[in-house]
Amino acid sequence: MQTPLFVQIMHLDKRLTACADLVYGRTVADIGTDHAYIPIALVESGRCGRAFASDIHHGPVERARRNVAEHGLSEKITVLCVPGLQSTEFADCDDIVIAGMGGEMIASILKEGRDRIRANARLILQPMTKPERLRAYLWEHGYRTTDERAVYEGERIYQVFAAEQTGRNTPYTRAEALIGKRQEGDSAYAALVQKTIRTLTARTDAKQGAGRDAADERELIAQLEELL
Ligand SMILES: C[S@@+](CC[C@H](N)C(=O)[O-])C[C@H]1O[C@@H](n2cnc3c(N)ncnc32)[C@H](O)[C@@H]1O
């Protein structure tokens, strides 16, 4: 396809902006890219010189190809149709973004593709559900997590964080797996802990009200309160 004469400039929403902001390297892969908004924004702004936009399904891959072409970036962004990290191209990437999928799915992509991830690659992760499963995988497989961000959009809070290999496992509590470890100078952390406690308390009260055992949830709430 020809480079269009009038390229659109990509604007990301808050969730995707938070992911893009954590990309530090020059070559990035976006796994499960769908629309390819993150690679387009990163290359268009000059933050990255090269990118891979990859998805398992043909529909998203076609959408990504069309968007990349419309932005005149087909020579700098390679669009791939592969499951997870199953391409040798990813071994050259400084940063790997996996956003908008469940935490268990992201963990399984990382586990299956572990041989394709460079030792010093940075992972930028945004689990939509079960963040605790993803952090548990990372902390039990030699990664440390950094740059925890809570992104507020309407009623929703999205968790975004980075991970780097250290070769050492990290001890953790269930509460930390759920919302991340406290970071120096993170003023949003307390708000996230409080909101999580409120949500969990409402769910736990409803469970107990229905006559079901909620000891597990109560223990998790107590752990969360210790983080305040
Ligand atoms: C909800 S979209 C998220 C799109 C984008 N990353 C975002 O955060 O807005 C999830 C995408 O992941 C893709 N996907 C699901 N499982 C995948 C896998 N194992 N490997 C690659 N892509 C996958 C889906 O086809 C879909 O396009």
The ligand as a MOL file (V3000), in Angstrom:
LIG
                    3D

  0  0  0     0  0            999 V3000
M  V30 BEGIN CTAB
M  V30 COUNTS 27 29 0 0 0
M  V30 BEGIN ATOM
M  V30 1 C -8.9000 -6.9260 24.2020 0
M  V30 2 S -7.7060 -6.9650 22.9650 0 CHG=1
M  V30 3 C -6.4940 -5.8460 23.6000 0
M  V30 4 C -5.9040 -5.0120 22.5140 0
M  V30 5 C -4.8180 -4.0440 22.9770 0
M  V30 6 N -3.6430 -4.7530 23.4230 0
M  V30 7 C -5.3470 -3.1450 24.0630 0
M  V30 8 O -4.9130 -3.2870 25.2130 0
M  V30 9 O -6.1980 -2.3030 23.7740 0 CHG=-1
M  V30 10 C -6.9070 -8.5290 23.1830 0
M  V30 11 C -6.2070 -8.9790 21.9060 0
M  V30 12 O -5.3490 -10.0430 22.2450 0
M  V30 13 C -5.3850 -10.9960 21.1930 0
M  V30 14 N -4.9110 -12.2600 21.7610 0
M  V30 15 C -5.5580 -13.0990 22.5930 0
M  V30 16 N -4.7870 -14.1510 22.9040 0
M  V30 17 C -3.6120 -13.9830 22.2480 0
M  V30 18 C -2.4060 -14.7240 22.1520 0
M  V30 19 N -2.2370 -15.8940 22.8050 0
M  V30 20 N -1.4140 -14.2470 21.3730 0
M  V30 21 C -1.5520 -13.0760 20.7120 0
M  V30 22 N -2.6760 -12.3310 20.7550 0
M  V30 23 C -3.6900 -12.7740 21.5090 0
M  V30 24 C -6.8290 -10.9630 20.7420 0
M  V30 25 O -6.9730 -11.4730 19.4320 0
M  V30 26 C -7.1620 -9.4740 20.8500 0
M  V30 27 O -6.9410 -8.7980 19.6420 0
M  V30 END ATOM
M  V30 BEGIN BOND
M  V30 1 1 1 2
M  V30 2 1 2 3
M  V30 3 1 2 10
M  V30 4 1 3 4
M  V30 5 1 4 5
M  V30 6 1 5 6
M  V30 7 1 5 7
M  V30 8 2 7 8
M  V30 9 1 7 9
M  V30 10 1 10 11
M  V30 11 1 11 12
M  V30 12 1 11 26
M  V30 13 1 12 13
M  V30 14 1 13 14
M  V30 15 1 13 24
M  V30 16 1 14 15
M  V30 17 1 14 23
M  V30 18 2 15 16
M  V30 19 1 16 17
M  V30 20 1 17 18
M  V30 21 2 17 23
M  V30 22 1 18 19
M  V30 23 2 18 20
M  V30 24 1 20 21
M  V30 25 2 21 22
M  V30 26 1 22 23
M  V30 27 1 24 25
M  V30 28 1 24 26
M  V30 29 1 26 27
M  V30 END BOND
M  V30 END CTAB
M  END
